[in-house]
């Protein structure tokens, strides 16, 4: 997998825009929980800015010994939600004629799937925690592990299963060999959209969130398509 064809950011974005143009309602159904959360975060941010401007001072609370574990737990839940929304996008990529409801955005929280999916997310977060002691390599690993969600979803779609949950992280690391800078530049190109969403008080997230996550799914699809072609050649 060391040899690959670079994935064009322009192509990814054009494909995502075409998909949104044809199936925006499905994209909205897939990402609406993220839209709500991001709007709340944007409003809270502007509220903090206003209170700071008004002269209020916010003092950091005392850290407790279990603070990191608690933060990791909730960050894992949020990451699982982002995975779940992207899985819904993958679903309507794979089955464009099927009608998906708003509950599809919560598919990772289904009783038969939640425990395993959450453990996979939590394991990934713990691994990133240990890498964080090395500083910069932790950021590299974020991109290295970024395709874990897609590897796991493909196994769900085709009724497969790896020997262990960490195998999905390993698959992500392998397919992202040599591509971390590529994905970093793609994410960097979204800064303008993120700024627009914040400047509109979160309202732009109704388009920005479906668009960005569709771009990420398009990118993942192309990464794995190339990986499969490379394995078969």
N, C-alpha and C positions, 0 to 999 in steps of 0.2 A: 504493500500500500504506500510505499515511499514515492512512487511515481504516479502523478495524477495531473489532470487538466484543471487549471484554475477555474473557479466558479465566478462568473461575472456578477458583480453587485447590480449592475444595470439590468441584467437578465433576470436576476432574482426579483427585483422590484417591479419590473414590467409584468412578470408572471403573476406576482401577488396582486398587482392592480387589476389585471385582467380577471383574476379569480374573484376579487372583491366586486368588480363591476357586474359580474354574472351572478354572484351569490352573496351579496352583502348581508342580507337578512340572516343567512346561515352563519356567517362570520360573527354577526352581532350576537346570535344565540350562543355561539361557542365561547365568546369572551366577555359576556355581560358581567359576570362577577368581578373580573379584573377591572373592568371599566368603573364599576361602583367603588371598589377599593381605591383605585387611583384617583378618582374624583374626591373622595374623602381625604386622602393624603394631601392632595393639592390644596384643598380648602383649609386643612390644618396648618399647612406650611404658610399660606397667606395669613392665617390667623396669628401664627407665631411672629411673622414679620411685622404685622400691625401692632401686636402687644409689645414687641421690642422697641418699635418706633415710638410707642406711647410711653415708654420708660419703665416697663416691667422688666425685672431681672429674673432669669431662670437659673437656679443653682442646681448643679448636678447632684443626683441622689447618691447616697452611699452605696457602694457596690457590695453585694453579698456573695457568699461562696457558691450559691447555686444559680447566680445570675446568668452565667454563660449557658448552662444546661437549659434553663427556661427560654433564653433567647434562641438557642438552637432548635428547641422544640417548635416554637412558633414560626421561626423562619422556615423550618422544614414543612410546616403546614401550608405556609404561603407558597413555597416552591411547588408543593404538590398541587396546589390550586392552579398555578401557571401551567404545570404539566397537563393537568386535566383539561384545561381550555385548549391547549395545543393538540391534545389527543382528539378533541371534538373536531378541530380543523382537519386533522389527518383523516378522520372518519368521512367527512364530506368530500375530501379529495379522493378517497378510495371508492366512495359510493355517492356520486354527485346527484343521482336521481332519488335517493332516499330522503324522506322528510325527517329532519332531526328537531327535537324540541329543546326548550331552554334547560331541561334537566341534563342534557348531554354534557354541559359544562362541568357537572359535578360527578362525572362517571368514575373518577379515581376514588371517590368517597363511597362507592357502592359497597355494601357489607362484605360481599365475596371477594373484593379486590383491595379494600382500604389498607388492611394490615400489611400485606406484602408490599404494596406501593409505598406506604409511609416508611416502612423499614428501609426500602431502597433509597428513598430520599434522605432519610436520617443518616444512613451509612455514608452517603455521598457528602453530606454536611460535615460529618465527623472527620472524614478524610481531608476535606478542605481545611478544617480546623488545625489539624496537625501540620499541614503544609503552610499554614499562616505563620508558623514560627520562623519560616525562612523568608518571609516578606514577599518579594516580587514573584517567586515561583508559585505562590498561592493564586495570583491573578492568572498566571499561565494555566494552572490546573482548572480554573473555572471554565476556560474555553476547551480544555482537554476533556473535561467531563460533560460538556454541554449536550452531547448527543445521547446521553443515557436514557432520557425520556423517549427518544425515537426508537432506540433498540428494543426497549421494553414493550412499547406499543406495537411494534411489528410482530413480536412474539404473541401478543394478545390477539392480534388480528388473524394470525395464521395458526393459532392454537399450538404454539411451541413453548418451550421452557428451557432456560439455561440451568446448568447444574447448581449454580449459586447466584445470589443477587449481585455479588461483586463482579460477576462475569459481564453484566451489562455496562458497568463502569469501564471494564477492560475493553469491551467492544468500542465504546465511545472514544477511549484513549487511542485505540488503534486507527479508527477511521479519521481521527483528527490529527494524526501525525502529519506535520508539515502544513496544516491548515489553520492553526491557531491565529496567526497574524491575519489571515484572510477573514476569519469570523470577527476578529477584533475590529478590523476596518469597516466591516459591514455594520456592526453595532455602533461604531463611532459615527457613521453616516446618518444615524437616526437622531443625533443630538438636536438638530433643528426642529424635528417633529416633537421631541420631548419638551423643548422650550416653548413651542407654540401651545402645547397642551397646558403647561403651567400658566402661561400668560392669559389664557382664556378661562382660568379658574377651574380647569379640568373638563370643560365642555368639549374640547377638541378630542378628548379621549374616545368619544363615540366613533371617530374614524381612526385615530392614531393607534389605539390598542388592537383592533382587528387587523389593521394594515401591518403593524410591526410583527405581530405574532404569525400572520400569514407568511410574511417574508421569512421568518425563522423556520417555519415548516417547509417552505419551498427550498430553502437552503439545505435543510436536513435531508429532504427527499433526494436532492441532487448529490449530496455527499454519499449517501448509501447506495444510490444507483451506480455511481462510479466505483464504489468499493466492491459491489457485487460483480460488476463487469471485470474489474481487475482480478478478482478471485477466480472468475471463470475462464480468464484468458491464459 
